[in-house]
């Protein structure tokens, strides 16, 4: 069971870059569904180049920052509120990118950076916690250089909760009110474009996102200590949903 579950996280046909990374290593850094699959899909709509200075906002335990440094030759600032910089730095050093990635403890509303100091800002499975406020995008784009790129992957619904009138029961019993912030891709498009501060270059739901999420949860249930108790509610939620409501939104934009 363990070997099969881990092998399910290696999919070179769909995620060739991510498949070069040890799935056990990824699961040991788990803070949400496969972050490299999300990031690899997201970067198909970004133009990332060697030497760029990229802010990885909500970088967690560091997998996405390692990916950005290795795959794109970027200089990365890994900013997270919950993970101690020393712990993240140890991950970067062990992964061989300690000279490319700097870990910073930072709260998303009080970023300790100079304005117009990044070529790109990327956020994977974190934006839902701070980015839904009307005032947040105007704050965040201050840190992008003119023409700089913004990309985020966030849990999403296929229809707005407001439209449905309630959070579907199978989702509510697992994540509660958090699903209120799981907006559709088109909600995010409007939310960003209405500011006229950015041009949205893509806004889409990830194809079969719920299946990817389910594979991750199943692997975590087998691989992690107490993984079954932590992941079974998510497995049940995704199985019941079968893609009817649950997805991930991938949104990219360029600063005007």
C-alpha positions in Angstrom: 0.0 0.0 0.0 2.7 2.5 0.9 4.8 2.0 -2.2 1.7 2.2 -4.4 0.5 5.4 -2.8 3.9 7.1 -3.2 4.1 5.9 -6.8 0.8 7.6 -7.5 2.5 10.9 -6.8 5.0 10.4 -9.6 3.2 11.4 -12.9 5.7 12.4 -15.6 3.0 12.5 -18.2 1.2 15.3 -16.5 3.8 16.8 -14.1 7.3 16.1 -15.6 9.2 18.6 -13.5 7.5 17.6 -10.2 8.1 13.9 -10.9 11.8 14.5 -10.4 11.2 15.1 -6.7 11.0 12.4 -4.1 7.3 12.1 -3.1 8.3 11.0 0.4 10.3 14.2 0.8 7.3 16.2 -0.3 4.9 14.4 2.1 7.4 15.1 4.9 6.9 18.8 4.1 3.1 18.5 3.9 1.1 21.6 4.6 -1.6 21.0 1.9 -2.3 19.1 -1.4 0.7 18.5 -3.6 2.2 21.9 -3.8 4.6 21.1 -6.7 1.7 19.9 -8.9 -0.1 23.1 -8.3 3.0 25.2 -8.9 4.0 23.4 -12.0 0.6 23.8 -13.5 0.5 27.5 -12.4 3.8 28.3 -14.0 2.6 27.3 -17.4 0.9 30.7 -17.4 3.9 32.6 -16.0 7.2 33.6 -17.7 9.8 32.8 -15.1 13.5 33.2 -16.0 16.9 32.7 -14.4 17.9 35.5 -12.1 14.5 36.7 -11.3 13.7 37.8 -7.7 10.6 35.9 -6.6 8.6 36.2 -3.5 7.1 32.8 -2.4 4.3 34.1 -0.2 3.1 31.5 2.3 5.9 29.2 1.4 5.2 26.7 4.2 8.0 24.2 4.9 9.7 25.2 1.6 9.0 22.7 -1.2 7.7 25.4 -3.6 10.7 27.6 -2.9 13.1 24.7 -3.7 11.2 24.1 -6.9 11.4 27.8 -8.0 15.1 27.9 -7.3 15.9 24.6 -9.0 13.6 24.7 -12.0 13.8 28.4 -12.9 17.2 29.5 -11.5 15.4 32.2 -9.5 16.5 34.0 -6.4 13.7 33.3 -4.0 12.5 34.9 -0.8 10.5 32.3 1.1 8.0 34.1 3.4 5.8 32.4 5.9 4.2 33.3 9.2 4.0 29.8 10.8 7.3 28.2 9.9 10.5 29.3 11.7 13.1 30.6 9.2 15.7 28.4 10.6 13.6 25.3 9.9 13.0 26.4 6.4 16.6 27.3 5.8 17.7 23.8 6.8 15.4 22.4 4.1 16.9 24.8 1.5 20.5 23.9 2.5 19.8 20.2 2.3 18.2 20.6 -1.1 21.2 22.4 -2.4 19.6 25.8 -2.9 20.7 27.5 0.3 22.5 30.2 -1.8 19.4 30.9 -3.8 16.6 30.9 -1.2 16.3 33.1 1.9 13.7 32.3 4.6 11.8 35.2 6.2 9.1 35.1 8.8 6.5 37.6 7.6 2.8 38.2 8.0 1.0 38.7 4.7 -0.3 42.2 5.7 3.0 43.5 7.0 5.6 42.4 4.4 9.1 43.6 5.3 10.2 44.4 1.8 11.0 47.4 -0.3 8.3 48.4 -2.8 8.9 47.3 -6.4 11.5 44.8 -5.3 10.2 41.6 -6.9 9.9 40.4 -10.5 7.2 37.9 -9.5 5.1 36.9 -6.5 3.9 33.4 -6.3 1.5 31.9 -3.6 0.5 28.3 -3.5 -2.4 27.1 -1.2 -2.2 30.2 1.0 -3.9 33.1 -0.7 -7.3 32.0 0.6 -6.3 33.0 4.1 -5.4 36.6 3.4 -6.1 37.5 -0.3 -9.9 37.8 -0.4 -10.1 41.2 1.1 -10.8 44.0 -1.3 -7.8 46.0 -0.2 -5.2 43.1 -0.4 -4.3 43.1 -4.1 -3.6 46.9 -4.1 -1.3 46.3 -1.1 0.5 43.3 -2.6 1.2 44.8 -6.1 3.2 47.6 -4.4 6.0 45.0 -4.0 6.0 44.1 -7.8 8.1 46.0 -10.3 6.2 47.4 -13.3 5.3 44.5 -15.5 6.0 42.1 -12.7 4.0 38.9 -12.5 1.6 37.5 -9.9 0.5 33.9 -9.7 -1.5 32.0 -7.1 -3.1 28.6 -6.6 -5.9 28.4 -4.1 -8.7 26.0 -3.2 -11.8 26.8 -5.2 -15.4 26.0 -5.8 -17.0 25.4 -9.1 -19.9 27.6 -8.0 -19.9 30.4 -5.5 -21.1 29.6 -2.0 -23.3 32.7 -2.3 -24.9 31.2 -5.4 -25.5 27.9 -3.7 -26.9 29.5 -0.6 -25.0 27.3 1.7 -21.7 25.4 2.0 -22.5 21.8 0.8 -22.7 19.5 3.8 -19.9 17.1 2.9 -17.6 20.1 2.6 -18.8 22.0 5.7 -18.4 19.1 8.1 -14.7 18.9 7.2 -13.6 22.5 6.7 -16.4 24.5 8.2 -16.6 28.2 7.3 -13.3 28.2 5.5 -15.0 27.2 2.3 -16.5 30.7 2.1 -13.1 31.8 0.9 -12.9 29.1 -1.8 -14.0 31.2 -4.7 -14.3 30.4 -8.4 -11.7 31.3 -10.9 -14.0 33.9 -12.4 -14.5 35.5 -9.0 -10.8 36.0 -8.7 -10.6 37.3 -12.3 -13.1 40.0 -11.5 -11.7 40.7 -8.0 -8.3 41.5 -9.5 -9.2 43.1 -12.8 -11.7 45.6 -11.2 -8.7 47.3 -9.5 -7.2 48.1 -12.9 -3.8 47.5 -11.2 -3.1 44.3 -13.0 -4.0 42.5 -16.3 -5.2 39.0 -15.5 -3.4 36.7 -18.0 -5.2 33.5 -16.9 -7.9 32.4 -14.5 -8.9 28.8 -14.6 -9.9 25.8 -12.5 -7.3 23.1 -12.5 -8.3 20.1 -14.5 -9.3 17.2 -12.3 -8.0 19.1 -9.2 -10.1 17.0 -6.9 -8.4 13.8 -8.2 -5.0 15.2 -7.6 -6.0 16.3 -4.1 -7.4 12.8 -3.4 -4.2 11.1 -4.5 -2.3 13.3 -2.1 -4.6 12.6 0.8 -4.4 8.8 0.1 -0.6 8.9 0.0 -0.5 10.9 3.2 -2.8 8.4 4.9 -0.3 5.7 4.2 3.0 7.5 4.6 2.6 9.9 7.5 2.4 9.1 11.2 -1.3 9.1 12.2 -1.9 9.8 8.5 -5.1 7.8 8.4 -6.9 9.9 11.0 -5.7 13.2 9.6 -6.5 12.4 6.0 -9.6 10.1 6.1 -12.1 13.0 6.5 -10.5 14.7 3.5 -10.6 11.5 1.5 -14.3 11.1 2.4 -15.1 14.7 1.4 -13.4 14.4 -2.0 -14.9 11.0 -2.7 -18.4 12.3 -1.9 -17.8 15.4 -4.0 -16.3 13.7 -7.1 -15.5 17.1 -8.6 -19.0 18.5 -8.4 -17.9 21.5 -6.3 -14.2 21.2 -5.2 -11.3 22.3 -7.3 -8.3 24.6 -7.3 -8.2 28.0 -9.0 -5.0 29.0 -10.8 -4.8 32.7 -11.5 -2.0 34.8 -13.0 -1.6 38.5 -13.7 0.9 41.1 -14.8 1.2 44.5 -13.0 0.1 47.4 -15.2 
